[in-house]
Amino acid sequence: MEIRELETDELDYAVLPCVDPGFKRTMKQGISLRKEFLMKMKKEGLSVLVAFEDEGKWEKIDYPGVGEVTLEELSLKGKIPAGLIEYVPIEKTIFPVKGENLAFIHCIWVIPPYWKKKVGQALMENFMTKTSHLSGSAVIAYERESWWGFFDYMPECFFSKFGFKEVGRNGNSVLMLKNYGNAKPPALILSRTGSASSAKRAKVEFFWSTQCSYSWWVAKLVAKEFGKTTKVDLKLINTDRRKTVQKFGLTFGLRINANTIFNRMPSWDEVKKVMKSI
Ligand SMILES: CC(C)(COP(=O)(O)OP(=O)(O)OC[C@H]1O[C@@H](n2cnc3c(N)ncnc32)[C@H](O)[C@@H]1OP(=O)(O)O)[C@@H](O)C(=O)NCCC(=O)NCCS
């Protein structure tokens, strides 16, 4: 396994692992928007470290949740991006946190065929070495948050293994800090909750960012399926700008009448279920 930071002309390796094989065509626009996001944020200090695996001798591999996939579907120019970690100076992040001189992890993702083979560990260790000149690093992780009922979404216990400690909390989302020596704890920017609404139409706000191709896709489906119903007053809020995130305290999620229903990226099925219950 080789781990290295991507150059601007290699960002295809930062989007390929994000999309299940077979879903690439549907996600085409979301993928190119994510690439643009990364390119723009690179100027603000964003880094993506990728764990590359050689193609090896196999032709097909089991991709949990998808089925058998070919080597070709997972690789690009003879290399398989098995996992990535994306991070940025905390002052520039589009996630709802404030702090200083810390590296903030936007996401870590290892593709399912490579789970439990120490790819995540190698990425974390490499990341901590690369950022050791800072005061520390931080992440928003989740406790017992099962995504699609099939994987733990940014699991808090994974980051604990590497010495990250809780410094803030909003329900089951946990702000964690790895102190490299002299770090000042960061803080969550919380969203304002609303009071019961007497309006006839529910005020629904869906938060999405081009940082995540999947969120683009869910936003598109929400607009298509619920944009014209008379029951809801729907607003899609793009959170690519830190100012927007500071105002709402959310990067990904769903609010109804100013009450937060999800404060992370929800799956389409989760959103649909909630919307249908309005
Ligand atoms: C969490 C994740 C990064 C772990 O990657 P991995 O390569 O399977 O982990 P590793 O094999 O390197 O494991 C390193 C350690 O973490 C532990 N670990 C792995 N997955 C874990 C999990 N889900 N929860 C808690 N601990 C976990 C391992 O047991 C191991 O500990 P040990 O050395 O004491 O045995 C991976 O499962 C993943 O990408 N999950 C989804 C993360 C996500 O939601 N990303 C945002 C969406 S884009």
The ligand as an SDF file (V2000), in Angstrom:
LIG
                    3D

 48 50  0  0  0  0  0  0  0  0999 V2000
  -14.0770    3.4720    9.8140 C   0  0  0  0  0  0  0  0  0  0  0  0
  -13.1790    3.0390    8.6320 C   0  0  0  0  0  0  0  0  0  0  0  0
  -12.3800    4.2430    8.1280 C   0  0  0  0  0  0  0  0  0  0  0  0
  -12.2300    1.9570    9.1570 C   0  0  0  0  0  0  0  0  0  0  0  0
  -11.3550    1.5940    8.1020 O   0  0  0  0  0  0  0  0  0  0  0  0
  -10.6300    0.1800    8.0850 P   0  0  0  0  0  0  0  0  0  0  0  0
   -9.5750    0.2040    7.0510 O   0  0  0  0  0  0  0  0  0  0  0  0
  -11.6520   -0.9050    7.9990 O   0  0  0  0  0  0  0  0  0  0  0  0
   -9.9870    0.1220    9.5610 O   0  0  0  0  0  0  0  0  0  0  0  0
   -8.6440   -0.6050    9.9890 P   0  0  0  0  0  0  0  0  0  0  0  0
   -8.6290   -2.0090    9.4560 O   0  0  0  0  0  0  0  0  0  0  0  0
   -7.4590    0.2210    9.6540 O   0  0  0  0  0  0  0  0  0  0  0  0
   -8.8190   -0.6580   11.5790 O   0  0  0  0  0  0  0  0  0  0  0  0
   -8.0110    0.1140   12.4670 C   0  0  0  0  0  0  0  0  0  0  0  0
   -8.6170   -0.0400   13.8630 C   0  0  0  0  0  0  0  0  0  0  0  0
   -9.9210    0.5720   13.8880 O   0  0  0  0  0  0  0  0  0  0  0  0
  -10.9010   -0.3550   14.3120 C   0  0  0  0  0  0  0  0  0  0  0  0
  -12.1210   -0.1250   13.5220 N   0  0  0  0  0  0  0  0  0  0  0  0
  -12.3380   -0.3720   12.2190 C   0  0  0  0  0  0  0  0  0  0  0  0
  -13.5830   -0.0440   11.8700 N   0  0  0  0  0  0  0  0  0  0  0  0
  -14.1720    0.4180   12.9930 C   0  0  0  0  0  0  0  0  0  0  0  0
  -15.4760    0.8730   13.2780 C   0  0  0  0  0  0  0  0  0  0  0  0
  -16.4250    0.9390   12.3290 N   0  0  0  0  0  0  0  0  0  0  0  0
  -15.7430    1.2560   14.5280 N   0  0  0  0  0  0  0  0  0  0  0  0
  -14.7940    1.1770   15.5080 C   0  0  0  0  0  0  0  0  0  0  0  0
  -13.5360    0.7470   15.3010 N   0  0  0  0  0  0  0  0  0  0  0  0
  -13.2340    0.3610   14.0570 C   0  0  0  0  0  0  0  0  0  0  0  0
  -10.3030   -1.7270   13.9900 C   0  0  0  0  0  0  0  0  0  0  0  0
  -10.8610   -2.7500   14.8270 O   0  0  0  0  0  0  0  0  0  0  0  0
   -8.8350   -1.5010   14.2600 C   0  0  0  0  0  0  0  0  0  0  0  0
   -8.5650   -1.5710   15.6550 O   0  0  0  0  0  0  0  0  0  0  0  0
   -7.5540   -2.6960   16.2650 P   0  0  0  0  0  0  0  0  0  0  0  0
   -6.2200   -2.3370   15.6870 O   0  0  0  0  0  0  0  0  0  0  0  0
   -7.6430   -2.4900   17.7390 O   0  0  0  0  0  0  0  0  0  0  0  0
   -8.0630   -3.9950   15.7780 O   0  0  0  0  0  0  0  0  0  0  0  0
  -14.0360    2.4150    7.4740 C   0  0  0  0  0  0  0  0  0  0  0  0
  -14.8050    1.3540    7.9720 O   0  0  0  0  0  0  0  0  0  0  0  0
  -14.9540    3.4200    6.8040 C   0  0  0  0  0  0  0  0  0  0  0  0
  -14.5790    4.0700    5.8260 O   0  0  0  0  0  0  0  0  0  0  0  0
  -16.1730    3.5880    7.3180 N   0  0  0  0  0  0  0  0  0  0  0  0
  -17.1010    4.6110    6.8690 C   0  0  0  0  0  0  0  0  0  0  0  0
  -16.6570    6.0040    7.3480 C   0  0  0  0  0  0  0  0  0  0  0  0
  -17.6200    7.0850    6.9080 C   0  0  0  0  0  0  0  0  0  0  0  0
  -18.7490    7.1140    7.3250 O   0  0  0  0  0  0  0  0  0  0  0  0
  -17.1480    8.0260    6.0730 N   0  0  0  0  0  0  0  0  0  0  0  0
  -17.9530    9.1400    5.6520 C   0  0  0  0  0  0  0  0  0  0  0  0
  -18.8180    8.7940    4.5370 C   0  0  0  0  0  0  0  0  0  0  0  0
  -18.0990    9.3280    3.0450 S   0  0  0  0  0  0  0  0  0  0  0  0
  1  2  1  0
  2  3  1  0
  2  4  1  0
  2 36  1  0
  4  5  1  0
  5  6  1  0
  6  7  2  0
  6  8  1  0
  6  9  1  0
  9 10  1  0
 10 11  2  0
 10 12  1  0
 10 13  1  0
 13 14  1  0
 14 15  1  0
 15 16  1  0
 15 30  1  0
 16 17  1  0
 17 18  1  0
 17 28  1  0
 18 19  1  0
 18 27  1  0
 19 20  2  0
 20 21  1  0
 21 22  1  0
 21 27  2  0
 22 23  1  0
 22 24  2  0
 24 25  1  0
 25 26  2  0
 26 27  1  0
 28 29  1  0
 28 30  1  0
 30 31  1  0
 31 32  1  0
 32 33  2  0
 32 34  1  0
 32 35  1  0
 36 37  1  0
 36 38  1  0
 38 39  2  0
 38 40  1  0
 40 41  1  0
 41 42  1  0
 42 43  1  0
 43 44  2  0
 43 45  1  0
 45 46  1  0
 46 47  1  0
 47 48  1  0
M  END
$$$$
